[in-house]
């Protein structure tokens, strides 16, 4: 089944490769575009080149590195256990061992959405993902997995403070968000108090904003 799945991926890849293009650092890269970036290998060395932006879902499971954007025949595929991180366009992915939603593998790449004293991560998934591992999966179902709209994906959010453990903003955390998040940023008393007081803009839907404000406060000191 696994061989069949990746055979389908490789059949699809030539159809989605597009010429490398310059993009604003804040713009979202096009699916299937080959963009400047780099990989960080297991020795910690940064190797610059070009990478294929497949889509927000598949980027979490593999990446393709190009020495030249016009030479797909010599591209190299990397899995999460084979490199530490990579960047394609403005998207930066780290390899992590964690039981992410709807992933069948212990190691995955996860998008680092915000860098700083607190790093903010987003994991994307499709609730139909498990169907791809079924012996009865059809080519039609596989095809749908590659053409879905990225804004229709579900997502889980995580954060890592300093060198600490990855903190999931899961149901348990969100049920007592004001208490848990205030404690998470307690070394920033002003921000922590806003969260405790449930000020508008500092609630469970504002996690990224809170992380960015914390980082700004810490770096300002």
C-alpha positions as CSV (number, residue, x, y, z in Angstrom):
1,X,0.0,0.0,0.0
2,X,2.8,2.4,0.9
3,X,4.6,1.7,-2.4
4,X,1.3,2.4,-4.3
5,X,0.8,5.7,-2.5
6,X,4.2,7.1,-3.3
7,X,4.1,5.8,-6.8
8,X,1.0,8.0,-7.2
9,X,2.9,10.9,-5.7
10,X,5.8,10.5,-8.1
11,X,3.4,10.3,-11.1
12,X,1.8,13.6,-10.0
13,X,5.1,15.5,-9.2
14,X,6.1,16.3,-12.8
15,X,2.7,17.9,-13.4
16,X,3.0,20.3,-10.5
17,X,6.6,21.5,-11.0
18,X,6.6,25.2,-11.9
19,X,9.5,27.5,-12.7
20,X,11.2,29.2,-9.8
21,X,9.8,32.6,-9.1
22,X,10.6,35.6,-6.8
23,X,7.9,36.1,-4.1
24,X,7.3,38.6,-1.4
25,X,8.6,37.2,1.9
26,X,5.1,37.6,3.4
27,X,3.2,36.1,0.4
28,X,2.0,32.5,0.4
29,X,4.0,30.3,-2.0
30,X,2.0,28.6,-4.8
31,X,1.4,24.9,-4.5
32,X,3.8,23.0,-6.8
33,X,6.3,25.9,-7.1
34,X,10.1,25.4,-6.9
35,X,11.5,28.2,-4.7
36,X,14.8,29.2,-3.2
37,X,15.5,27.7,0.2
38,X,17.8,25.4,2.1
39,X,18.0,22.2,4.1
40,X,19.7,21.7,7.5
41,X,21.3,18.3,7.5
42,X,21.8,16.0,10.5
43,X,25.2,17.5,11.1
44,X,23.7,21.0,11.4
45,X,25.1,22.3,8.1
46,X,22.9,24.5,5.9
47,X,22.8,23.6,2.3
48,X,21.3,26.2,0.0
49,X,19.3,25.4,-3.1
50,X,15.8,25.2,-4.3
51,X,12.9,23.2,-2.9
52,X,9.5,22.1,-4.1
53,X,6.5,23.5,-2.2
54,X,4.0,20.6,-2.6
55,X,1.3,21.8,-0.3
56,X,0.7,22.5,3.5
57,X,-0.1,18.9,4.1
58,X,2.4,17.0,2.1
59,X,5.2,19.4,3.0
60,X,5.0,17.8,6.5
61,X,5.9,14.3,5.2
62,X,8.6,15.0,2.6
63,X,10.5,17.6,0.6
64,X,12.4,17.7,-2.7
65,X,15.7,19.5,-3.0
66,X,17.0,20.8,-6.3
67,X,20.5,22.1,-7.0
68,X,19.0,23.8,-10.1
69,X,15.3,24.6,-10.3
70,X,15.3,23.5,-14.0
71,X,16.7,20.0,-13.3
72,X,13.9,17.9,-11.7
73,X,15.7,14.7,-12.8
74,X,18.4,15.2,-10.2
75,X,16.2,16.4,-7.3
76,X,16.7,14.6,-4.0
77,X,13.8,13.6,-1.7
78,X,14.2,14.0,2.0
79,X,12.1,12.5,4.7
80,X,11.8,13.9,8.3
81,X,14.4,11.4,9.7
82,X,16.9,12.4,7.1
83,X,17.3,16.2,7.8
84,X,16.8,18.5,10.8
85,X,14.9,21.2,9.0
86,X,14.2,23.0,5.7
87,X,12.9,26.2,4.2
88,X,11.0,26.6,1.0
89,X,10.1,30.2,0.2
90,X,8.9,31.7,3.4
91,X,7.9,28.4,5.0
92,X,10.2,26.9,7.5
93,X,9.8,23.3,8.7
94,X,11.4,21.5,11.6
95,X,11.7,17.7,11.9
96,X,10.1,16.5,15.1
97,X,9.2,13.2,16.8
98,X,5.6,13.7,18.0
99,X,2.3,11.9,17.6
100,X,0.6,14.5,15.4
101,X,-3.0,14.1,14.3
102,X,-3.6,11.7,11.4
103,X,0.1,11.0,11.0
104,X,1.2,7.3,10.8
105,X,4.9,8.1,11.3
106,X,6.8,9.0,14.4
107,X,8.8,11.7,12.7
108,X,7.3,14.6,10.7
109,X,8.1,18.1,9.5
110,X,6.0,20.8,11.2
111,X,5.6,24.4,10.0
112,X,7.3,26.9,12.3
113,X,4.9,29.9,12.0
114,X,6.7,32.2,14.5
115,X,10.3,32.2,15.6
116,X,11.6,33.8,18.8
117,X,11.7,33.1,22.6
118,X,8.4,31.3,22.1
119,X,8.2,29.4,18.8
120,X,4.7,28.9,17.3
121,X,4.0,25.8,15.2
122,X,1.1,24.7,13.1
123,X,0.3,21.1,12.0
124,X,-2.2,20.7,9.1
125,X,-4.3,17.7,8.5
126,X,-7.2,16.3,6.5
127,X,-9.7,14.2,8.4
128,X,-9.8,11.8,5.4
129,X,-6.1,11.3,5.6
130,X,-6.5,7.8,7.2
131,X,-8.4,6.6,4.1
132,X,-5.1,6.7,2.1
133,X,-3.8,3.9,4.1
134,X,-6.8,1.7,3.4
135,X,-6.3,-1.4,1.1
136,X,-9.5,-0.3,-0.6
137,X,-8.3,3.3,-1.5
138,X,-9.2,4.4,-5.0
139,X,-7.2,6.5,-7.4
140,X,-10.0,9.0,-7.3
141,X,-9.6,9.3,-3.5
142,X,-5.8,9.7,-3.8
143,X,-6.3,12.4,-6.4
144,X,-8.6,14.4,-4.1
145,X,-5.9,14.5,-1.5
146,X,-3.6,16.5,-3.8
147,X,-6.1,19.0,-5.2
148,X,-7.9,20.1,-2.0
149,X,-7.9,23.8,-1.0
150,X,-5.3,24.5,1.7
151,X,-7.8,26.8,3.5
152,X,-10.0,23.8,4.0
153,X,-7.4,21.9,6.1
154,X,-7.8,21.5,9.9
155,X,-4.9,22.6,12.0
156,X,-3.4,22.0,15.5
157,X,-1.3,24.7,17.2
158,X,1.8,24.2,19.3
159,X,4.4,26.3,21.0
160,X,7.9,25.7,22.4
161,X,9.3,28.1,25.0
162,X,13.1,28.2,24.9
163,X,14.4,24.7,25.0
164,X,11.3,23.3,26.7
165,X,8.9,20.7,25.6
166,X,6.5,21.1,22.8
167,X,3.2,22.4,24.3
168,X,0.0,21.4,22.4
169,X,-2.9,23.9,22.5
170,X,-5.3,21.0,22.7
171,X,-8.7,20.6,24.1
172,X,-7.4,20.2,27.7
173,X,-5.3,23.4,27.4
174,X,-8.1,25.4,25.7
175,X,-10.7,24.4,28.3
176,X,-8.9,26.5,30.8
177,X,-7.2,28.8,28.3
178,X,-7.0,31.9,30.5
179,X,-5.4,30.0,33.4
180,X,-3.0,27.9,31.3
181,X,-1.9,30.6,28.8
182,X,-1.4,33.1,31.6
183,X,0.9,30.6,33.4
184,X,2.7,29.9,30.1
185,X,3.7,33.5,29.8
186,X,3.9,34.4,33.5
187,X,7.4,35.9,33.1
188,X,5.7,38.7,31.1
189,X,3.3,40.0,33.9
190,X,1.5,42.6,31.8
191,X,0.7,40.1,29.0
192,X,-0.2,37.4,31.5
193,X,-2.7,39.7,33.3
194,X,-4.4,40.6,30.0
195,X,-5.0,36.9,29.4
196,X,-6.2,36.3,32.9
197,X,-8.7,39.2,32.5
198,X,-9.9,37.8,29.2
199,X,-9.3,41.0,27.4
200,X,-10.5,41.0,23.8
201,X,-7.6,40.0,21.6
202,X,-6.1,37.8,24.2
203,X,-8.3,34.7,24.1
204,X,-8.0,31.2,22.7
205,X,-8.4,32.4,19.1
206,X,-5.5,34.8,19.5
207,X,-2.7,32.4,20.2
208,X,-0.4,33.6,17.4
209,X,-0.9,37.3,18.5
210,X,-0.1,36.4,22.1
211,X,3.1,34.6,21.1
212,X,4.2,37.5,18.9
213,X,3.5,40.0,21.7
214,X,5.4,37.9,24.2
215,X,8.4,37.7,21.9
216,X,8.4,41.4,21.3
217,X,8.3,42.1,25.0
218,X,11.1,39.7,25.8
219,X,13.4,41.0,23.0
220,X,12.7,44.6,24.0
221,X,14.1,44.1,27.5
